[in-house]
Amino acid sequence: MLYVVATPIGNRGDISQRAVDVLRGVDVIAAEDTRHSRPLLAHLGIATPLIALHEHNERRLAPRLLRRLEAGESVALISDAGTPLISDPGYPLVERARGAAITVVPVPGPCALVCALSASGLPSERFVFEGFLPAKGPARRARLGELGGERRTLIFYESSHRIGAMLADLREGFGPGRGAVVARELTKKFETIRGGSLAELCEWIASAEEHRRGEFVVLVRGAEPAAGEDLGEQERVLGILLETLGPREAATLAARITGGRRNPLYRRALELRGEAGEGVC
């Protein structure tokens, strides 16, 4: 079996007993950075052999691990922190294992985006996880331009050396008054969850060097509906039409009846039918 094991994002006490048992029982642990993982495993009294699996070697190493799995060994996949594959390595190995009919077992636990969302005070019933935005300013601003009308809560990861520029681009792209939350160093000694407008958060992040230290999750409130747009009425009409029509036809007709936009209505029709969840985590 291939176990996908979540490890703490900061506080070591957050690891589950099941995760500890799995890490002790497998034949090998594939770790994003063995130097990072060894102190945690030593703290837990786990002596299982380690092998490095990171973004620079995972496509080369995945076939070798797959052969070990096919030979009857069990492998645990861990990242430096949190749940593997969420903006972390591991996808090629999991993809190949499932393609080879190897059993892949998730061992759930900490995840920074879920941790931040749960304490943010922003709408959480529907959200979009974007991971890390492009590092270069023009590409980052172009991506934010594509997301400007997104109504679900947006969640990003960001590094300490880009957090100021990223927040400034959010302010310019989404408007200074858009509500947002910056969460840094989650579950660690200097954990901070700061809410406010994007303008206020830009000022806060620039006000002290310690505010720019650590690892960041940035959450942004979704865009408000356009003036005169009644989402409740649109969804009511869409639901009625979906009783007899397909998503495309229902969205087209609902847009004509309510004056709404067809593309968002079509995406919502797919969601209501359970046929698509593109970009939803």
C-alpha positions in Angstrom: 0.0 0.0 0.0 0.9 3.6 -0.5 0.0 5.8 2.5 -0.4 9.5 2.0 0.3 10.8 5.5 -0.4 14.3 6.8 2.2 15.6 9.3 2.2 18.7 11.5 2.4 22.2 10.0 4.0 23.4 13.1 2.9 22.0 16.5 4.1 18.4 16.7 1.2 17.5 18.9 -1.1 17.7 15.9 0.1 14.4 14.4 -2.5 11.6 14.8 -1.8 8.3 16.5 -2.8 6.6 13.2 -0.2 8.6 11.3 2.5 7.5 13.9 1.4 3.9 13.6 1.6 4.0 9.8 5.0 5.6 9.7 6.3 3.0 12.1 4.9 0.1 10.2 5.8 0.8 6.5 9.0 -0.4 4.8 10.1 3.1 3.7 9.1 6.7 4.1 9.3 9.0 1.0 9.9 12.4 2.4 10.1 15.8 0.7 13.2 16.7 2.6 14.8 14.0 4.8 16.8 16.6 6.8 13.5 18.3 7.7 11.6 15.1 8.5 14.3 13.3 10.6 13.8 15.5 13.7 10.1 14.9 13.7 10.5 11.1 13.3 13.2 11.0 16.0 10.9 12.9 18.3 8.2 10.3 17.7 10.6 7.4 18.1 10.3 6.3 14.5 13.3 4.6 12.9 11.8 3.7 9.5 14.2 4.2 6.5 13.8 7.4 4.6 14.2 8.3 1.0 14.0 11.8 -0.5 11.1 12.5 -2.9 11.0 16.1 -4.0 10.1 18.2 -7.0 13.5 17.7 -8.7 13.6 13.9 -8.5 10.0 12.7 -8.2 9.4 11.8 -11.8 12.7 9.8 -11.8 12.1 8.2 -8.5 8.4 7.4 -8.8 9.0 4.3 -11.0 11.5 2.9 -8.5 9.1 3.3 -5.6 6.3 1.8 -7.8 8.4 -1.4 -8.3 8.8 -1.7 -4.5 5.1 -1.3 -4.1 4.4 -4.0 -6.7 6.9 -6.2 -4.9 4.7 -6.1 -1.8 6.3 -3.3 0.2 4.4 -0.5 1.9 5.5 3.1 1.4 4.4 6.3 3.3 4.5 9.6 1.5 5.1 12.7 3.6 5.9 16.4 2.9 7.8 18.9 5.0 4.5 19.9 6.6 0.8 19.3 6.3 -0.9 17.1 3.7 1.2 15.8 0.8 0.4 17.0 -2.8 -1.3 20.2 -1.6 1.3 22.6 -3.2 3.8 19.8 -2.4 5.4 16.9 -4.3 3.9 13.5 -4.7 1.5 13.7 -7.6 3.5 11.5 -10.0 3.8 8.7 -7.4 0.2 8.7 -6.5 -0.9 8.9 -10.1 1.3 5.9 -11.1 0.3 3.9 -8.1 -3.4 4.3 -8.8 -2.8 3.5 -12.5 -1.0 0.3 -11.4 -4.0 -0.7 -9.1 -1.9 -0.1 -6.0 -4.0 0.7 -3.0 -3.6 4.4 -2.0 -4.6 5.1 1.6 -5.0 8.7 2.8 -4.1 9.3 6.5 -5.6 12.7 7.1 -4.4 15.5 9.4 -3.2 19.0 9.3 -3.6 21.2 6.2 -2.7 24.9 6.3 -5.4 26.1 4.0 -8.2 24.3 5.9 -6.7 25.5 9.2 -6.6 29.1 8.1 -10.1 29.0 6.5 -11.7 27.5 9.7 -10.5 30.5 11.8 -10.7 33.2 9.2 -14.3 34.4 9.6 -14.7 34.4 5.9 -17.4 32.4 4.0 -16.3 28.7 4.0 -19.1 26.8 2.4 -17.6 27.3 -1.1 -14.0 28.3 -1.7 -11.2 28.1 -4.3 -7.6 27.1 -3.5 -5.0 28.8 -5.8 -1.8 27.7 -4.1 1.1 29.9 -4.9 0.6 32.7 -7.4 3.3 33.2 -10.1 6.5 34.6 -8.6 7.0 37.4 -11.2 4.8 40.5 -10.9 3.3 40.6 -14.4 2.3 37.0 -14.4 0.9 37.3 -10.9 -1.2 40.4 -11.8 -2.5 38.7 -14.9 -3.7 35.7 -12.9 -5.3 38.0 -10.3 -7.1 39.7 -13.2 -8.6 36.4 -14.2 -9.8 35.9 -10.6 -11.3 39.4 -10.0 -14.9 38.3 -10.4 -14.6 35.0 -8.4 -17.4 35.0 -5.8 -16.1 32.2 -3.7 -13.5 32.8 -0.9 -10.0 32.7 -2.5 -7.1 31.0 -0.7 -3.4 31.5 -1.6 -0.1 30.4 -0.2 2.8 32.9 -0.1 6.4 33.1 1.0 7.9 35.6 3.4 9.9 37.4 0.7 7.0 38.0 -1.6 4.1 38.6 0.8 4.3 42.4 0.6 4.3 42.5 -3.2 1.6 39.9 -3.4 -0.7 41.8 -1.0 -0.1 45.0 -3.0 -1.1 43.3 -6.2 -4.2 42.0 -4.5 -5.1 45.5 -3.3 -4.6 46.9 -6.8 -6.4 44.0 -8.6 -9.4 43.5 -6.2 -9.7 47.0 -4.7 -8.4 48.4 -1.4 -11.7 47.7 0.4 -12.0 44.0 -0.3 -12.0 42.0 2.9 -9.1 39.5 3.5 -7.2 37.6 6.2 -3.5 36.9 6.5 -2.6 33.9 8.5 1.1 33.3 9.4 3.0 30.7 11.3 -0.1 28.6 11.9 0.1 26.3 15.0 3.5 27.8 15.9 4.6 30.1 18.7 4.1 33.3 16.7 0.8 32.3 15.0 -1.0 35.3 13.7 -4.4 35.5 12.0 -5.0 39.1 11.0 -8.2 40.3 9.2 -9.1 43.6 7.6 -9.4 45.3 4.2 -6.6 44.7 1.7 -5.5 48.3 2.2 -5.2 47.7 5.9 -3.4 44.4 5.5 -0.9 46.1 3.2 -0.2 48.7 5.8 0.1 46.1 8.6 2.5 43.8 6.6 4.7 46.8 5.9 4.7 48.2 9.5 7.1 45.7 11.1 9.6 43.2 9.9 8.3 40.4 12.1 4.9 40.7 10.3 6.7 39.4 7.1 8.4 36.4 8.7 7.2 32.8 8.3 4.9 31.0 6.0 1.6 32.6 4.9 -1.9 31.7 4.0 -3.8 34.6 2.4 -7.6 34.4 2.2 -9.7 37.0 0.2 -13.5 37.4 0.4 -15.2 36.7 -2.9 -16.4 39.4 -5.2 -19.8 40.9 -4.6 -22.5 40.4 -7.2 -22.8 43.1 -9.8 -25.3 45.8 -9.1 -28.8 44.7 -9.8 -27.9 41.1 -9.9 -30.2 38.9 -7.7 -28.3 35.7 -7.2 -31.1 34.1 -5.1 -33.6 34.6 -7.9 -31.1 33.3 -10.5 -30.5 30.2 -8.6 -34.2 29.6 -8.0 -34.9 29.9 -11.7 -31.9 27.8 -12.6 -33.1 25.0 -10.2 -36.5 24.9 -11.8 -35.1 24.7 -15.3 -32.7 21.9 -14.3 -35.7 19.8 -13.5 -36.3 19.4 -17.2 -33.3 20.8 -19.1 -29.6 20.0 -19.3 -27.1 22.4 -17.6 -26.2 24.3 -20.8 -29.8 24.9 -21.9 -30.9 25.7 -18.3 -28.1 28.3 -17.9 -28.8 29.9 -21.2 -32.5 30.3 -20.5 -31.9 31.4 -16.8 -29.6 34.1 -18.1 -32.3 35.4 -20.5 -35.0 35.3 -17.8 -33.1 36.9 -15.0 -30.6 39.1 -16.9 -27.7 37.2 -15.3 -24.5 36.1 -16.9 -24.6 32.8 -18.7 -21.1 31.4 -17.9 -21.4 31.7 -14.1 -24.9 30.2 -14.3 -23.6 27.3 -16.4 -20.8 26.6 -13.8 -23.4 26.7 -11.1 -25.7 24.4 -13.0 -22.9 21.9 -13.3 -22.3 22.1 -9.5 -25.9 21.6 -8.8 -25.9 18.5 -11.0 -22.7 17.3 -9.4 -21.0 17.2 -12.8 -18.1 19.5 -12.1 -16.2 21.0 -9.2 -13.5 22.7 -11.1 -11.2 24.6 -8.8 -13.1 23.8 -5.7 -11.3 22.2 -2.7 
